């Protein structure tokens, strides 16, 4: 009796937390931590900027709940952006991503574009610089461009594929007819830094903030892609001064999933506006040469439209160095074949004979596999929320495995309710992980 009371209490608590977490809107938003998805590795410019915003909000208590940074790198930012696009539009998952979202859509790298999200604000404008190692043979932009023309597609230029860094490099090529780099897909700023310092790359592009933080590692800035020199670092000439009229800069945009309540969008934009005025944010952005500006509303939408049109007009040629996927696939297949060969032909005969005497229930095996496939489809296609899909799956598979024994149905139902609502509570409340 006591066991049933405890289980019933846990189920009621889990169900309450499930519906509380699933609700959104209202004057009491936010009621739990808001997760900020950064589609880059920790340590890069975007990650650093998001963490500055996070600390300003948390330290100054600009929201009743904290921000939680979640890094989801890969796929040229498409993994993180897709995650947010498919997240529940309840205001608890937001994407921090600069113009790479527009670039990826323009180039076909990702199916996700600005129209698939609710744009909140554009914040923190920063410039970018062209960098080489201090030991590089190319100590000026002119020397670098001349080499790119004399020996096309030999200088390794580290870029994050189909992002503003990639497009800035293409614009550099276009500024000198005949110049061609060998683009290497390296990912975010931290990876680009490692590549050039390890001698694997000849040239990279970083934000001013990244350069300020990493310059002690032996980097040399040969050009700034802005209209005027940086007042605090006047030694870096602009690309235009050197005869290459290329301009690059960026803003960090904040995006909610499509369909997020406008009241939540406005609230979060208001919080970001307050962040731009905090002493901590102003001090950190000054150190990193980031302009603490914020753009919202019609001005933001106009900028998004204009920048998208520019990116649509640039069509990069597929000259990016990628890993040898064919080789790695062959290696994987070979290893898998060896395992299968060992299991089938090299195991001791007595082990094979023992396994052959086992009674196989193909009906139970294939039935469970079929229900698992249906369960995955329900979640993957978002036909049913995690909690309800899990209940259906556990009840159906439990009934099948117990051969529809009515006496065990109560236990199956208890497990289903505890697993579904309990796991939903653990993941969403304790680990702040969004579930379908």
N, C-alpha and C positions, 0 to 999 in steps of 0.2 A: 504493500500500500504506500509506504513512504517513498519507494523508488518511483512509483507512478506520479506521485505529487511533485517530486523533484524534477522529473522529466517534463511534466506538464508546465511547471514554472519556467524551466529553461526554454521550452518551445514558445511560451507566451512572450518572454523577454526578447527572444530572437525575432519573432514576428513583429513585435512593436518596433524594434530597431530597424527592421527591414523597411517597414512602411515609413518610418521617420526619415531614413536615409534616402528613400526613393522620392520623397516629396521635395518640392522646391518652390521658390518664389516666396512672396510674402514679405512682411516687414522684418522678420527675424533672420533673414539671410545675412551671412552664412551661419549654418548651425554645425558645421564640421569643417576640418581643414580643407583648403582649396589647393588642388594639385596643379603645379605649373610644369607642363611637359616641355623640356628643352631637347630638341632632336640632334644633339651633339654630345660628344664625350665631355666629361668634367674637365675644367681647366682652360677651355677656349674662351673667346670673347663673349659669345652669347651666354654661355653658362655663367661667366663672371658677372655679366650685367644682370642676369636674372637673380643671382644671389645677392647682389647689392640691393635690388628692389625688395627681395625677400627680407633682408635684414632691416631695411628701413621700415617696412610695414610691421614686422614683428616687434622691433625695438620701440617704435613710437606708438604701437597698439592702434594702428590705423584701421584694423579690422578686429572683430571679436574672436576670430579664428585665425590661426597662422597659415602662411603659405608653405607648401612642401614641394621642393624641387625634385622632379623625376627625369632622369636622363634616358632618352630612348634614341640612341644614334643609329645610323645606317641608312642605306638606300637613298643617299643624297637628300636626307631629311624626310623622305617619304614614309619611313616607318613611324616616326613620331607624329607627323602630321596626319597620317591615316588613323592612328590610335585616337587622336583627339576628335577627328571627324566622326568616328564611329562611337564615341563616348556618349553617355546619356547627357542630354541638353538640360542639365539641372544647375549649371553654374559652378560645379565643383571640379571641372577639368578645363584648363585653359592652356593654349599653345603660345609659347613665346618664340617667334620665328620672324626673322627679317625678310627681305625681299626674295629670299630663296624660294618662298612659296609661289611667288609670281613667276620666277624663272623656271622652276620645275614644271609648272603647268604649261608655259609657253613652248618649252622644248619637248614636251611629251614624256619627260622623265617620271612624272607623277600625274595621276588623273585628278588630283586635288588642286584646286585653285581658290582664290579669294571668294568666289561665289559660293563655295561649299561651307563657309564659316560666317559667323557674325563678328565683323571687325570691331574691336573695342577702342583701340588707340594705337598711335605710332609714337614711340618714345625714344629718347636717347640717341640723337644723331651722332654718328662717328665717321671719320674719314679712314682711308686705307693707304697703305704704303707698299712699295715694291722693295723686297729685301733679298739680300744675298749673304753668304757667309763672309766674315772679315777676311778669310783666306781665299776668297773667290778670285778668279782671273778677270772678272767683270766688275770693276769698281765704279762704274758709272752706267746710267741708263743707255747712253749712246753706244758704249762698247757692247753692252748686252744685246741691243737691237741689231747692231751691225753683225754680231756673231750669229744671231737668229736668221739673218738674211743670207749670210755667206754659207752657213751650214744648216739649212732648214731641217726642222724636226729632229734636232740632236740635243739641244738644251732642254733639260728636264724641268718643266714648270709644274710645281705642285699646286693642285686645285681641288676644291670640293666640287665634284661633277655637277654641272648645271645649276650652279649657285652664282651669286654675284662675283665671287672670286674668279670663277671660270669665265664669266662674261667680260670682266675687266681685262683678263689676259687676252681674250679675243679682240677686244677693242685696241689693245696695244699692237697686236699683229696688224690690224687694219690701218693703224697709223703709219706703218712703213710697208708699202707694197713689197711682197716677196718674203717678208719675215714670217717664219713659222716655228712655233715651239713644239716640243714633245710633251703633251699634257699627261700628267700622272695623277690618277684619282687617289688622293691621300686622306680625304676627310676633313675634319675641322682644324682650327688653328693649332691646337696642341700637336696633332699628327704632322702638320706641315712643318712646324718648328723642328720636331724630331728628325724629319726627313732631310732638311737643309743642314742641320748640325751634324748629322751622321754622314754627310757627303752623298746621300742618295738623290738629292735634288739640287739643281743649280739656282733656282729662283722661286720665291713664293710671294704671296700677298697676305698681309695681316692687317687687322684694324690697328689704329693708332694705340688703342688701349693695350692690345696684345704686344705691340712693339715696345711700349713703355715698360711692361712687365718682363719681357723676354730679352731686352737689348743687352743685358749683362752676359748673355750666353754666347756672345761673339757674332751678333748680327750687324749688318751694315745696311742702312736705309739709303737707297739710291734715287728714290723719287716718291713724291707725295701726290696722290691723285685728287687734289683739291684745287680750288681756284686761286688760293693764296697760301703762302707758307704758314706753318704753324708757329704762332708767336713764341711758345715756350721751347720749340725745337727749330730754330731758324736755319740750322745748317742743311736741312733737307729741302732740296729744290723741288718745285712742282714739275710734273711731266710736261706741262705746257711750256714752261721756261726752257726746257731742253729740246723743244721742237716736236713734242708728241702731245697734241691736244686731247688727252684722255682724262676723263673726270669720273671718279667713283666715290660713293659714300653710301651710307645705309642708315636705316632706322629699325629699331626693334618693334615689331608689331605684336599685338596681343589678340588672339583669336579664340572665340568660344565656338562650340559646335553649332551648326545651323539649327535654328529654332529655339535658341536660348531666349528666355524672357527678356524683353527690352529693359525692364526695370533692373534686372541683374547686370546687364551690359552697362547701363548708365551708372549703376552703383560702383562697379569695378573701375570704370573710366574715372570716376570721381576719386577713388582711392589712389589711382596712379597719378592723378593731378596733384594730390597732397604729397605723394612720394617725391615729386620733382622739386618740392620746396623744403624738404627736410635737410638739416645740416649735414647729416651723414651722407645722404645721396649727393648733395652738392659738393662735398669734400672729395668723395671718391671719384665722381665723374670729372672733377677738375684735375685730379691726379692722372686720370686715364685719358684725358683730352676728349671727353664725350660731352656734347652739347646737351644740357638738361632741358630739352624742349618736349612738348607733347602736342600732338595733332589729333583732333577728334572730329566727328560729324562730317559735314559736307567737304571740308578741306581735306580730311583724311581720305574720303572716298574718291575725290578728284585726283589726289596723288596716286592712289592705287591704280586708278584707270590709266593715268598717263604713263606710269612706270611699266604697266603691263603692255601697253602699246609699244614702248621702246623695246622691251624684251622680245615681243612677238616679231619685231623687224630683224632681230639678230638670229641667224640660223647657224649654229655651230656645226662644223664638220666632225664626223666621228674619228677623231685622232687621239683618243684617250687610251692610255696604257692601262689594261685591266689584268687581274690575275688569270693564270692559265686554267680556266675552269675545266677544259677537256681533260687535261692531265690529271687534275685532282679527282675528277669523276672516274677515270680509268683506275687510279690507285684505290679508290673506295670500292669499286666493283671487284677488283682483284682480291682485296682483303676479305670482303664479304664471301667471295667464292671459296677462299681457303677455309673459312670458318664452316661453311656448309659442307665442304668436302670432308673435313675432319669429323664433323658430327655424324655424317652419313656412312663414311667408309673406314675411318681409322679408330673409332671407339672400340673398346674391348667387346668381344662377342657376348660375354655374359651380361654386359650392360644393355646391349641391344635386345637380348632375349628377355631380360627383366622388363624393359620398357614395352616390349611387344605384348606382354601379358596384361598390361594395364587396360582397363575397359574405358574406351573413349566414348563420351556422350556428345556426338556431333550436333544433336539437336540443341543441347544447352550451349555448346560453344558458339555455334553459328547464330543462335538466337541472341546471345549476349552481344556478339559482335555487331549484329544488325541494329540492336537497340542503342549501342554506343555510337554507331554512325548517325542514327537519327538524332541522338542527343547532341552530337557535335554540330549537325546541321541546324538544329533549333537555335543553338547559341550563335553559331557563325553567321547565320542569316538574320539573326535578331528577331526570330519569329516569336520567341517566348523568353521572358526574363530568366536570369540564372536560377533564382530560387524555385520558380515553378517548373522549369525544365528539369532541374535536379530531382524534385519530388517525383515527377512522372517517371524519370529514368530509374530511380532507386526502387520505386514501388513495382514497376513493370519487371525489372530484372530480378527483384527479390521474389516476386510471385513465381516467375519462371524457374528460378533455382530451387525454390521450396516446393515445386510441383503443385502450385496453387493450393497449398495447405491452409485452410481457413483459420486453423488454430494459431498459425504463425503470422497472420496478417497484421495483428496489432503491433508485433515487434518490428515488422517491416515498415509500417507507417511511422512508428516512433523514430526509427533510424533515418527515414526519409526526411521527416520534419527537422530533426536535429541537424542532420548533415546540410540540408539546403539553407535554412535560415541561420544556423550556427556559422557555417562557412561564410555566408554573406556578411554577417556581423564581424567576423574576424578580419576578413579582407578589407571591407570598406571602412570599418571604424578603427581598427587597430593598426592596419598597414596602409590605409588610405589608398587601396588599389581598386580601381573601377572594375566592375563586373558587368557583363551584358544585361 
